[in-house]
């Protein structure tokens, strides 16, 4: 295929620039795409968040898309029309909506603007309360009219085809990428955890907005782990409205000395470098960036046997899988790694090699470039 003489104009749409799996993937993709091949603008519903720093000194442009009183309000509809006018004026060729709300905002705007290529996204298993409302039907209506629905796990693709009846050729999978160099950092436990000398640190990175990341299950498992290995501390990285409830659960269990609530952090690679084991006992999961980051950091991982975890971890080889919501099985897996250094080291090495081979950003860039050009070719 003859290369275009000018860059393809592509418009990403996000909720915000807060640190999260979807936001991180979109920002890293935007800043790494070759500016000779792609002219990238990122639209955001809220121009806020630490990931804005990642876009400084890059050619990526930013446009805030203010939805006013809400997507389905009169002012929201007017703003969708305003976005459509922007897409038309800028002659955007690809709209790539990265998350739930940007699907619902971006697709109508792109349809009004007659944007040639439209990509909607699905990055979870549709288990949230939101999907139990009429909005799920609206979302699927829009996704069926996009050029492609992009997922980051086969489990998600299968669910869209089986439960939502999306055509198989409408849904594709491109796995997330992880910046391996960012997680190649020396440990400085004396600085970050000065009071944890001689302890084993088990880390979980996940927001505390709901119970979905399994913090409650981990806290329930902790008593048994601490009985077997008293010098164990659990490092919880993340913030949200459920934090108080989790702190209360820890207090009621008498485990305050064994739990460190760090809140929202921007130094996750440095924290992971100081830890011994990583865990993600999710109750539902798409393809978790946390697990990819754990493996990139060279940690042995224990995760729930569901969703995209099954596509990253081969049980007993690149990590350990446990049934979701099973605190006893979770405790047993953690104790197994704490008790068997050789097993922990072998699993950590295999997991790191697997993520290096299959989940690098270099691989993501190649996959997305191929997808964008395939879709553009189909409309030319």
Backbone torsions as a table, in degrees:
resi	resn	phi	psi	omega
1	UNK	NA	133.7	179.3
2	UNK	-73.1	129.3	-179.9
3	UNK	-68.6	143.6	176.2
4	UNK	-66.3	145.7	-179.7
5	UNK	-73.7	-16.1	-179.3
6	UNK	-128.8	160.1	179.9
7	UNK	-66.4	149.2	173.1
8	UNK	-74.2	131.7	-179.7
9	UNK	-87.0	116.4	-174.7
10	UNK	-125.5	138.1	-178.1
11	UNK	-119.2	112.0	172.8
12	UNK	-84.8	146.7	174.9
13	UNK	-131.0	127.1	-178.0
14	UNK	-129.6	165.0	173.1
15	UNK	-73.2	-54.4	-178.0
16	UNK	-157.3	-173.2	177.2
17	UNK	-110.8	25.8	173.9
18	UNK	-69.8	155.9	-178.3
19	UNK	-73.0	117.3	178.2
20	UNK	-161.8	166.1	-176.8
21	UNK	-59.5	-50.0	-177.9
22	UNK	-64.6	-46.4	-177.8
23	UNK	-62.3	-42.9	-179.8
24	UNK	-63.3	-44.2	179.9
25	UNK	-61.2	-43.9	-177.8
26	UNK	-66.4	-45.3	-178.7
27	UNK	-65.1	-43.5	-179.4
28	UNK	-66.6	-36.8	177.2
29	UNK	-65.6	-45.0	-177.7
30	UNK	-60.9	-43.3	-175.6
31	UNK	-77.2	-17.0	-178.4
32	UNK	-98.3	-17.2	178.6
33	UNK	-62.1	138.9	-177.5
34	UNK	-63.7	117.3	-178.6
35	UNK	-65.3	-15.6	175.6
36	UNK	-76.4	-20.2	-178.0
37	UNK	-107.8	-25.2	-176.1
38	UNK	-138.1	131.2	171.4
39	UNK	-102.6	107.0	-169.9
40	UNK	-104.6	130.6	168.4
41	UNK	-120.2	134.2	175.9
42	UNK	-106.6	119.2	171.9
43	UNK	-93.0	141.9	-179.2
44	UNK	-136.0	141.8	177.0
45	UNK	-71.9	-28.1	176.7
46	UNK	-138.3	117.3	-178.8
47	UNK	-83.9	77.1	-179.8
48	UNK	-154.3	154.4	176.3
49	UNK	124.2	151.9	-176.5
50	UNK	-65.9	-19.3	-179.2
51	UNK	-69.9	-12.5	174.7
52	UNK	-58.0	-32.4	179.8
53	UNK	-60.8	-32.1	-177.9
54	UNK	-67.9	-16.8	-176.7
55	UNK	-98.4	-5.2	177.6
56	UNK	-65.3	144.4	179.7
57	UNK	62.8	26.9	172.6
58	UNK	-120.7	161.2	178.4
59	UNK	-77.7	0.8	-178.0
60	UNK	-69.7	129.1	177.5
61	UNK	-94.4	155.8	-178.4
62	UNK	-126.2	134.7	176.1
63	UNK	-132.5	125.0	177.4
64	UNK	-82.0	133.7	179.2
65	UNK	-112.6	91.7	-176.4
66	UNK	-78.4	120.5	-177.7
67	UNK	-93.9	5.6	174.1
68	UNK	59.0	-120.0	-175.6
69	UNK	-80.9	3.6	180.0
70	UNK	126.0	159.9	-175.0
71	UNK	-62.1	-42.3	-175.2
72	UNK	-97.7	19.8	174.8
73	UNK	-95.2	162.8	176.9
74	UNK	-55.8	-39.7	179.8
75	UNK	-69.2	-33.5	177.6
76	UNK	-64.8	-41.6	178.9
77	UNK	-63.7	-40.5	177.7
78	UNK	-62.8	-37.3	-179.5
79	UNK	-72.5	-30.8	173.5
80	UNK	-64.3	-41.2	177.2
81	UNK	-64.9	-35.9	177.5
82	UNK	-66.0	-39.6	176.9
83	UNK	-65.3	-39.5	177.8
84	UNK	-59.7	-41.2	178.3
85	UNK	-63.4	-39.8	177.6
86	UNK	-62.3	-46.1	179.7
87	UNK	-60.1	-39.6	-179.8
88	UNK	-68.6	-45.6	-178.4
89	UNK	-63.9	-37.5	-178.9
90	UNK	-83.7	-2.6	-178.8
91	UNK	52.0	46.3	179.1
92	UNK	-64.2	134.4	-177.3
93	UNK	-101.1	-28.0	178.5
94	UNK	-132.4	123.7	167.8
95	UNK	-99.9	125.8	178.4
96	UNK	-122.0	101.0	177.3
97	UNK	-88.2	127.1	-168.5
98	UNK	-99.8	-16.2	-176.3
99	UNK	-143.3	-177.6	-173.1
100	UNK	-55.8	-55.0	-175.0
101	UNK	-71.2	-34.7	179.5
102	UNK	-70.2	-25.6	170.7
103	UNK	-58.7	-47.8	-172.9
104	UNK	-74.2	-28.9	176.5
105	UNK	-84.7	-46.2	-171.3
106	UNK	-72.3	-40.3	-176.2
107	UNK	-64.3	-46.1	177.2
108	UNK	-60.8	-39.5	179.1
109	UNK	-63.0	-43.7	-180.0
110	UNK	-66.1	-36.0	177.6
111	UNK	-65.2	-43.1	177.0
112	UNK	-63.6	-37.9	-177.1
113	UNK	-81.4	-9.8	-175.6
114	UNK	57.4	43.0	175.5
115	UNK	-62.9	129.2	-171.9
116	UNK	-59.8	-43.2	-176.5
117	UNK	-122.4	130.5	179.1
118	UNK	-129.1	129.8	179.0
119	UNK	-119.6	118.3	171.3
120	UNK	-101.6	165.7	-173.9
121	UNK	-131.1	152.3	172.0
122	UNK	-139.4	115.8	-173.5
123	UNK	-123.3	16.6	174.9
124	UNK	-144.3	177.3	-174.5
125	UNK	-95.1	18.3	175.6
126	UNK	60.9	34.5	-179.1
127	UNK	-94.0	-10.5	-175.9
128	UNK	-69.1	161.7	179.9
129	UNK	-59.2	-35.9	-178.3
130	UNK	-52.9	-37.9	-175.6
131	UNK	-72.0	-8.6	177.3
132	UNK	-87.4	4.6	-178.9
133	UNK	-105.9	178.2	179.4
134	UNK	-62.4	-20.3	-176.5
135	UNK	-64.7	-25.8	176.9
136	UNK	-61.5	-41.1	179.3
137	UNK	-64.8	-38.9	177.2
138	UNK	-63.0	-45.1	180.0
139	UNK	-59.7	-47.6	-178.5
140	UNK	-65.7	-35.8	176.2
141	UNK	-58.1	-45.7	-179.3
142	UNK	-69.7	-40.8	-178.8
143	UNK	-63.8	-37.3	178.4
144	UNK	-62.8	-24.9	-178.3
145	UNK	-95.6	-1.3	174.8
146	UNK	-82.3	162.3	179.2
147	UNK	-64.5	-37.4	-179.3
148	UNK	-155.8	149.4	171.0
149	UNK	-105.8	118.2	-175.7
150	UNK	-96.0	125.2	175.7
151	UNK	-118.9	164.9	179.2
152	UNK	-115.8	16.2	177.0
153	UNK	-157.4	144.5	177.3
154	UNK	-63.7	-33.0	179.2
155	UNK	-60.7	-38.1	178.8
156	UNK	-69.5	-45.3	178.7
157	UNK	-58.0	-45.5	-179.1
158	UNK	-61.0	-39.5	179.6
159	UNK	-65.6	-40.2	178.9
160	UNK	-64.8	-37.3	-179.4
161	UNK	-74.9	-44.5	-174.8
162	UNK	-76.8	-45.8	-172.5
163	UNK	-94.8	-31.1	-177.5
164	UNK	-107.7	0.7	172.4
165	UNK	60.1	32.5	173.1
166	UNK	-75.2	142.0	179.7
167	UNK	-61.2	136.4	-179.0
168	UNK	-54.9	-35.8	-178.5
169	UNK	-78.6	-2.3	178.3
170	UNK	-91.7	-14.4	-172.2
171	UNK	-119.4	128.8	178.6
172	UNK	-129.6	163.4	-178.8
173	UNK	-118.0	126.6	168.0
174	UNK	-130.3	115.6	-176.8
175	UNK	-67.9	151.0	175.6
176	UNK	-60.5	161.7	172.5
177	UNK	-114.8	158.5	176.8
178	UNK	-134.0	140.3	-179.2
179	UNK	-82.3	96.5	-176.0
180	UNK	-62.1	-36.5	-179.1
181	UNK	-64.1	-34.4	-179.0
182	UNK	-65.0	-27.2	-177.3
183	UNK	-101.7	11.1	173.4
184	UNK	-99.6	81.4	-174.4
185	UNK	-135.5	142.6	-178.6
186	UNK	-70.6	149.3	178.6
187	UNK	-76.8	140.2	176.0
188	UNK	-135.8	62.3	-174.5
189	UNK	-63.2	-34.5	-179.7
190	UNK	-60.5	-30.1	179.4
191	UNK	-84.8	-47.5	-175.5
192	UNK	-81.1	-34.3	-177.0
193	UNK	-131.9	65.3	-175.1
194	UNK	-64.6	-22.5	-177.8
195	UNK	-97.1	11.9	-175.5
196	UNK	-114.9	23.7	179.1
197	UNK	-61.0	130.0	178.7
198	UNK	83.7	-0.7	179.9
199	UNK	-96.5	155.2	167.6
200	UNK	-94.5	131.8	-176.9
201	UNK	-108.2	124.3	176.7
202	UNK	-110.9	120.8	-171.9
203	UNK	-110.1	144.1	169.0
204	UNK	-131.8	129.1	177.7
205	UNK	-111.5	117.6	-179.3
206	UNK	-179.6	147.0	179.9
207	UNK	-69.7	160.8	-177.3
208	UNK	-116.4	32.0	180.0
209	UNK	-71.7	-37.5	177.7
210	UNK	-133.8	-173.4	176.8
211	UNK	-84.8	0.7	-164.5
212	UNK	-64.9	-26.5	-179.4
213	UNK	-82.3	-2.8	171.7
214	UNK	81.8	21.7	178.8
215	UNK	-57.3	-41.7	-179.5
216	UNK	-61.8	-38.7	178.2
217	UNK	-65.0	-41.9	179.5
218	UNK	-63.5	-43.8	179.5
219	UNK	-62.8	-38.7	177.3
220	UNK	-63.9	-34.5	-179.6
221	UNK	-78.2	-20.0	-170.4
222	UNK	-63.4	-36.6	-177.5
223	UNK	-57.7	-45.0	-179.6
224	UNK	-67.3	-38.5	178.3
225	UNK	-63.9	-44.1	-177.9
226	UNK	-68.2	-33.2	176.1
227	UNK	-62.2	-39.9	-179.8
228	UNK	-78.7	-35.3	-178.3
229	UNK	-136.2	85.7	-174.1
230	UNK	-58.1	-31.7	-179.2
231	UNK	-90.7	57.5	176.2
232	UNK	-120.7	134.3	175.1
233	UNK	-125.2	142.8	180.0
234	UNK	-104.4	123.6	-176.5
235	UNK	-103.8	114.8	-177.6
236	UNK	-107.5	114.5	179.9
237	UNK	-106.8	119.3	-178.9
238	UNK	145.3	164.8	-176.3
239	UNK	-140.3	163.0	177.8
240	UNK	157.5	173.0	-173.8
241	UNK	-66.8	-18.1	-179.8
242	UNK	-86.7	-3.1	-175.6
243	UNK	-58.6	-43.5	-178.8
244	UNK	-59.7	-41.5	179.3
245	UNK	-64.1	-40.3	179.4
246	UNK	-68.2	-39.9	177.3
247	UNK	-63.0	-38.2	177.4
248	UNK	-65.5	-41.2	178.0
249	UNK	-61.0	-41.2	177.6
250	UNK	-63.6	-45.0	179.7
251	UNK	-61.7	-44.0	-179.8
252	UNK	-64.3	-26.3	178.9
253	UNK	-86.3	-5.4	-179.1
254	UNK	70.3	30.5	-173.4
255	UNK	-114.8	23.3	-176.4
256	UNK	-55.3	-37.3	-177.6
257	UNK	-71.4	-14.7	-176.7
258	UNK	-103.0	2.6	-178.9
259	UNK	-126.5	134.6	175.7
260	UNK	-120.3	111.5	176.5
261	UNK	-93.3	109.0	-174.8
262	UNK	-93.1	-14.8	-177.2
263	UNK	73.5	-162.0	-179.4
264	UNK	-75.4	131.2	-177.2
265	UNK	-132.4	151.8	176.0
266	UNK	-107.3	0.7	-177.9
267	UNK	-112.3	41.7	-177.2
268	UNK	-57.3	-43.8	178.8
269	UNK	-57.0	-40.1	179.4
270	UNK	-67.1	-37.3	178.4
271	UNK	-66.1	-46.8	-179.9
272	UNK	-60.3	-37.0	-179.1
273	UNK	-62.2	-22.9	-178.6
274	UNK	-90.8	-9.3	-171.9
275	UNK	-97.8	164.6	-175.9
276	UNK	-105.1	-33.0	-177.7
277	UNK	-142.8	147.1	175.8
278	UNK	-120.9	148.0	-175.6
279	UNK	-141.0	145.6	173.0
280	UNK	-143.4	88.7	-176.3
281	UNK	-88.0	51.4	-173.2
282	UNK	-61.1	151.6	173.9
283	UNK	-91.2	-21.4	175.0
284	UNK	-155.8	147.7	-175.1
285	UNK	-160.9	141.0	169.7
286	UNK	-87.4	-113.1	172.0
287	UNK	-115.1	102.9	-170.5
288	UNK	-76.7	124.1	174.2
289	UNK	-62.5	-31.0	-178.9
290	UNK	-57.7	-44.2	-179.0
291	UNK	-65.8	-41.0	177.2
292	UNK	-60.6	-40.7	-179.7
293	UNK	-69.5	-38.5	175.9
294	UNK	-57.0	-48.2	-177.4
295	UNK	-66.9	-38.6	177.3
296	UNK	-61.8	-32.4	179.2
297	UNK	-80.7	-4.9	177.2
298	UNK	81.4	27.1	-179.5
299	UNK	-97.7	144.8	169.1
300	UNK	-70.9	139.0	-170.1
301	UNK	-121.4	139.4	168.6
302	UNK	-118.0	128.3	-177.3
303	UNK	-143.7	161.0	177.0
304	UNK	-67.8	142.8	-179.1
305	UNK	-85.0	75.3	178.9
306	UNK	-158.1	164.7	173.6
307	UNK	51.9	-140.5	-177.3
308	UNK	-70.4	-15.5	175.7
309	UNK	-55.8	-35.3	-178.8
310	UNK	-68.8	-17.2	179.5
311	UNK	-94.2	-7.9	179.0
312	UNK	-106.7	-42.8	-170.8
313	UNK	-107.1	126.4	169.5
314	UNK	-98.9	115.4	-171.9
315	UNK	-55.3	126.1	179.1
316	UNK	85.3	-8.2	-178.5
317	UNK	-114.4	-61.3	179.3
318	UNK	-104.3	3.7	179.4
319	UNK	169.5	-177.2	175.7
320	UNK	-118.1	133.8	178.3
321	UNK	-108.6	140.4	178.5
322	UNK	-131.7	153.9	177.1
323	UNK	-61.4	141.0	177.8
324	UNK	-64.6	147.8	177.5
325	UNK	62.5	24.6	179.2
326	UNK	-114.9	89.4	-175.1
327	UNK	-65.5	-31.9	179.0
328	UNK	-67.4	-43.8	178.1
329	UNK	-65.0	-38.3	178.4
330	UNK	-63.3	-46.5	178.6
331	UNK	-59.8	-43.2	-178.5
332	UNK	-62.3	-40.2	-180.0
333	UNK	-66.8	-42.1	179.5
334	UNK	-66.2	-42.1	178.0
335	UNK	-63.1	-37.7	178.8
336	UNK	-60.1	-44.0	179.5
337	UNK	-71.4	-37.9	178.4
338	UNK	-65.9	-29.4	-175.3
339	UNK	-90.4	-18.7	-173.9
340	UNK	-126.0	91.1	-177.2
341	UNK	-63.1	-36.9	-179.7
342	UNK	-64.2	-43.3	177.8
343	UNK	-62.4	-46.2	-179.6
344	UNK	-60.0	-41.8	-179.5
345	UNK	-68.1	-41.5	-179.4
346	UNK	-64.8	-44.8	179.4
347	UNK	-65.3	-41.7	-179.7
348	UNK	-62.2	-43.4	-180.0
349	UNK	-65.2	-43.4	179.9
350	UNK	-66.6	-40.1	178.8
351	UNK	-64.4	-41.2	178.9
352	UNK	-63.4	-44.8	179.3
353	UNK	-62.9	-38.2	-178.2
354	UNK	-66.1	-44.2	-179.1
355	UNK	-70.0	-32.1	177.5
356	UNK	-64.2	-38.6	-177.3
357	UNK	-79.6	-29.9	-169.6
358	UNK	-117.5	-13.8	-172.7
359	UNK	-132.7	32.0	178.3
360	UNK	-79.1	159.4	175.3
361	UNK	-69.1	-28.0	176.4
362	UNK	-61.3	-42.3	177.2
363	UNK	-66.1	-40.9	178.3
364	UNK	-60.6	-44.2	179.9
365	UNK	-60.9	-42.9	178.7
366	UNK	-63.0	-46.5	-178.6
367	UNK	-62.3	-43.4	-177.7
368	UNK	-71.7	-37.7	176.8
369	UNK	-60.4	-43.2	179.0
370	UNK	-64.0	-41.2	179.7
371	UNK	-65.7	-47.9	-179.9
372	UNK	-57.4	-44.6	-175.2
373	UNK	-73.2	-33.7	175.5
374	UNK	-64.1	-43.4	-179.7
375	UNK	-68.4	-39.2	178.1
376	UNK	-65.1	-39.3	179.2
377	UNK	-63.3	-33.7	-178.0
378	UNK	-68.8	-20.7	-178.3
379	UNK	-106.0	-3.6	-179.8
380	UNK	-97.1	NA	NA
